[in-house]
Amino acid sequence: MIMNWKIILCSLLCCWSSVIYSQKDVVVRNAPNINSDGMEFSPVLYQNGLVYVSRHKSGPVDEKTGETFFELFYSELDPNGFPLKPQEFSTELNSQVHEGPVSFNRRGDQIFFTRSNTKGGITKSDSEGRIGLKIYSAQRGYFDWENIQELPFNDDEYTCMHPSLSPNSKKLFFTSNMPGGYGGFDLYFVEWLGNKWSMPINLGPDINSSKNEVFPFIHESGILFFTSDGHSGMGGLDLFMIDLSGRKWGRVINLGEPFNSEFDDLGIVLTPGGTRGYFTSNRVDGRGQDDIYVFEAPEGIKGRELYKTINSVIAVYDKNQSKRVPGAAIRIFETSADGLINNEDLYNIELLPSSAESQELTLKMVRKSDQNLGDPRIITDRNGEAVAQFQENKQYVILISKDGYKSREIIHSTKDADPYRPIEVLLEPSNCFNLDGLVTNETYGQRIPNALVRIVNECDGSEEIIRTTVDGEFQACLQVGCDFTIVGEKEGYRSARTEVSTVKIRGNRSLTAQIKLRPQSEQVMKEPIREGTVIVLENIYYDFNKSAIRSGEARDLEALVKLMRTYPSMEIELGAHTDVRGTEAYNLKLSLKRAESAKQFMVERGIAANRIKAFGYGEAYPRNRCREGVNCSEEEHQFNRRTEVRILKMDEPLRVQYEDDFSNYKNRP
C-alpha cells in the first residue's frame, strides 16, 4: 500500500545535511528540518515557502494502512531555500481523508489539490469497492481557503491526481488511470476555455508507457518534468523531462545522477530560473521512508537550457561628439529583485549615521568602483561595438567605463527587450581623476572604518565629505588641474591630513592617498566600532505575520556576516521588532522567531552561535507614527518590521599590520 501511495502522492523538498551527492556543479542535500522517520513528499513553491505532504503522528487513522491520513504542511524558506520548521498549511483543506499534491496559480490565490473521493465528507468507492482520488480547486479567502469545488473531469470509477497548473493558468496537467490510456497511470492535460475545462487529452505514447507516468510538473520554460517506471531508467521510479515549448516536442530525457538512483526518485519541481529545486527519494542516506531533497544546479539541468540565450549588440558613443568609443570596458551582472548584483563580493560595506541627530548607524552595501570589479567581460571593438549574451526573462546591470569618461550604469531587462535592437550607451567625457584612499592607524597599521574624510578643493574652496568603508577605504573623483587637501577624522584619534594634486598630471587617470591617524588611547584601537553602538538593518524584509526572511532580501545580513568576519572578537545582540498589528503577546513571540531566523541565517554562513544573542521586542518600539489604532500603509508598517544590531563586545587584538606600500593594499588576501 505504501508503494501505491508513493505513486499517488510523493514529490520533494530540501534542507542541508552531511550527505552530499554531486556531479559537476549539481549538489543534492537532504532536508532534515522537515523530514521524519515517515514520509514527506510532494512540495510545491508557494509564497516564501513550500507546501508538501506528510502525516501527523496522532489523529484519525486510515483503516486500510493502520496509519494516520496524509495532510498538507507548510515550511517557510530562508533566503538560500532552506526549509524551516513546518506547520499545518490549512485547517479547511486538511480533512478526515487523504490530501495529496497541490498546485497554485501565479498569484497564489487559487489552489488545485488531490483528495480522496468524498461526498458530503464521506468517502465514496467505485463499483469494485475501491476509493480513488480526485482533483479539487479552492480560492484563498480572508482567513483560509474556501469554495472547494470538484473538477468536472473526475469520475468515481477512476483516479485523477497530481495537478500541475501551467504558468499562464491555461493548462492543467495531471495523472490518471482513466480508460483508453497506454498503461497503469498516464499523463493528461485539460485546457481552460474561458468558462470551463476541456475534455482530458492524453499526452501520447512518446511520454506515456505501458507502466506508470506520474507527478507532472510544467516549468516556466515549457519543459514537462515527470516520474516514470516505464521508460529506461536507473532503478525504481526515475525522473524524466521533455521539452513541450515548441510546435515539435523534444525527446524524453532521463535526468541521470545525482537526481536518479537505484531507488525511487520522483516528483521534481524547480524555481522559475531552474537553478534550484526539490524532489523526493527513498535513497539509503535518508531519515525515513521517503525524504525531501533540495538541489542546486547553477548551470541548469543537463540536457536543456531552461532559458534561451539572446545575443545583443552594445554600441558605445561619446556623448559630446556623437562618435563611437572603442576600447570601452563592459561588465555585465545579473541582478536580484532588489536591483543589487548577485555577488556580495562586489560591494563595500559602509556604516553611516542614520541621520544628523541619530547616534544609530545604518549598514550599507555600496558597489565597488569599476576598476575593482574584476576584469571586464567584453571590450568594444574599433567600431565601438561589442556583442553580449543575455538570458531571456532576466534583468541585468551593464557597467560601461573608459579612462577620460564618466562611468555609466544601465539596467537592461530581457523580459520586454527587442533582441535585434542594439543597446546604445552615451558616455560623458570626464574632467576628473579617480582617487583611491585608505585611512589607517598610525601605530599599528590597522584600517579604520567609518572615519570622516574631508576633501577640500583648493581651486574654489569646495569641500566633499565622505566616510571610509569597513576596510578603511574611500573613493572620490578629483577635478583636473587643482590641488587638494584631504583630512581624516575619527573619534578617539588625532586628525591628520595629506595633499594630492591633479596639476600637470598626464597618462594614468588615477591617484592614491593614505592618511594615518594617531590613536589617543589603546582602547580605541581595540574597538574599531564602539561597544554599545546600534546598527539598524533596513534591508531585511519579513512578510506580515511571518518569521522567515523573504527569499533574496537579506542583503544587510550578508553585510553583517562580512563585518563579523572582519572583526572576529565582535559579539552582538540581534533585536527584532514587529509592526503594531496583532496582539502584544503574539508580536513579542513573532519578533523572537524573527531574531532567531536572522541568527540562524548567520550561523549557516559560519558565524559562531555564541557570538549572537537573539531578542524579540515585539511592537514596543515603533519608529514612526504607526501605533495601535492608527491607519498606516503597508510601507509604513514594514518600516517598523526591522532588525537592530547592538555591539555587545569588541576587543580586537593589537598587532602590527605592515601596509606602508599603499599600491598593494588592494591585493591583500
C-alpha positions, 0 to 999 in steps of 0.5 A: 500500500505504501508503494501505491501511495508513493505513486499517488502522492510523493514529490520533494523538498530540501534542507542541508545535511552531511550527505552530499551527492554531486556531479559537476556543479549539481549538489543534492542535500537532504532536508532534515528540518522537515523530514521524519522517520515517515514520509514527506513528499510532494512540495510545491513553491508557494509564497516564501515557502513550500507546501508538501505532504506528510502525516501527523503522528496522532489523529484519525487513522486510515483503516486500510494502512493502520496509519494516520491520513496524509495532510498538507504542511507548510515550511517557510524558506530562508533566503538560500531555500532552506526549509524551516520548521513546518506547520499545518498549511490549512485547517479547511483543506486538511480533512478526515481523508487523504490530501495529496499534491497541490498546485497554485496559480501565479498569484497564489490565490487559487489552489488545485489539490488531490483528495480522496473521493468524498461526498458530503465528507464521506468517502465514496468507492467505485463499483469494485469497492475501491476509493480513488482520488480526485482533483479539487480547486479552492480560492484563498479567502480572508482567513483560509481557503474556501469554495472547494469545488470538484473538477468536472473531469473526475469520475468515481470509477477512476483516479485523477491526481497530481495537478500541475497548473501551467504558468499562464493558468491555461493548462492543467496537467495531471495523472490518471488511470482513466480508460483508453490510456497506454498503461497503469497511470498516464499523463493528461492535460485539460485546457481552460476555455474561458468558462470551463475545462476541456475534455482530458487529452492524453499526452501520447505514447512518446511520454506515456508507457505501458507502466506508470507516468506520474507527478507532472510538473510544467516549468516556466520554460515549457519543459514537462518534468515527470516520474516514470517506471516505464521508460529506461531508467536507473532503478525504481521510479526515475525522473524524466523531462521533455521539452513541450515549448515548441510546435515539435516536442523534444525527446524524453530525457532521463535526468541521470545522477545525482537526481536518479538512483537505484531507488525511487526518485520522483516528483521534481519541481524547480524555481522559475530560473531552474537553478534550484529545486526539490524532489523526493527519494527513498535513497539509503542516506535518508531519515525515513521512508521517503525524504525531501531533497533540495538541489542546486544546479547553477548551470541548469539541468543537463540536457536543456537550457531552461532559458534561451540565450539572446545575443545583443549588440552594445554600441558605445558613443561619446556623448559630446561628439556623437562618435563611437568609443572603442576600447570601452570596458563592459561588465555585465551582472545579473541582478536580484529583485532588489536591483543589487548584483548577485555577488556580495563580493562586489560591494563595500560595506559602509556604516553611516549615521542614520541621520544628523541627530541619530547616534544609530548607524545604518549598514550599507552595501555600496558597489565597488568602483569599476576598476575593482570589479574584476576584469571586464567581460567584453571590450568594444571593438574599433567600431565601438561595438561589442556583442553580449549574451543575455538570458531571456526573462532576466534583468541585468546591470551593464557597467560601461567605463573608459579612462577620460569618461564618466562611468555609466550604469544601465539596467537592461531587462530581457523580459520586454527587450527587442533582441535585434535592437542594439543597446546604445550607451552615451558616455560623458567625457570626464574632467576628473581623476579617480582617487583611491584612499585608505585611512589607517592607524598610525601605530599599528597599521590597522584600517579604520572604518567609518572615519570622516574624510574631508576633501577640500578643493583648493581651486574654489574652496569646495569641500566633499565629505565622505566616510571610509568603508569597513576596510578603511577605504574611500573613493572620490573623483578629483577635478583636473588641474587643482590641488587638494587637501584631504583630512581624516577624522575619527573619534578617539584619534588625532586628525591628520591630513595629506595633499594630492594634486591633479596639476600637470598630471598626464597618462594614468587617470588615477591617484592614491592617498593614505592618511594615518591617524594617531590613536589617543588611547589603546582602547580605541584601537581595540574597538574599531566600532564602539561597544554599545553602538546600534546598527539598524538593518533596513534591508531585511524584509519579513512578510506580515505575520511571518518569521522567515526572511523573504527569499533574496532580501537579506542583503544587510545580513550578508553585510553583517556576516562580512563585518563579523568576519572582519572583526572576529572578537565582535559579539552582538545582540540581534533585536527584532521588532514587529509592526503594531498589528496583532496582539502584544503577546503574539508580536513579542513571540513573532519578533523572537522567531524573527531574531532567531531566523536572522541568527540562524541565517548567520550561523549557516554562513559560519558565524559562531552561535555564541557570538549572537544573542537573539531578542524579540521586542515585539511592537514596543518600539515603533519608529514612526507614527504607526501605533495601535489604532492608527491607519498606516500603509503597508510601507509604513508598517514594514518600516517598523518590521526591522532588525537592530544590531547592538555591539555587545563586545569588541576587543580586537587584538593589537598587532602590527599590520605592515601596509606602508606600500599603499599600491598593494593594499588592494591585493591583500588576501 
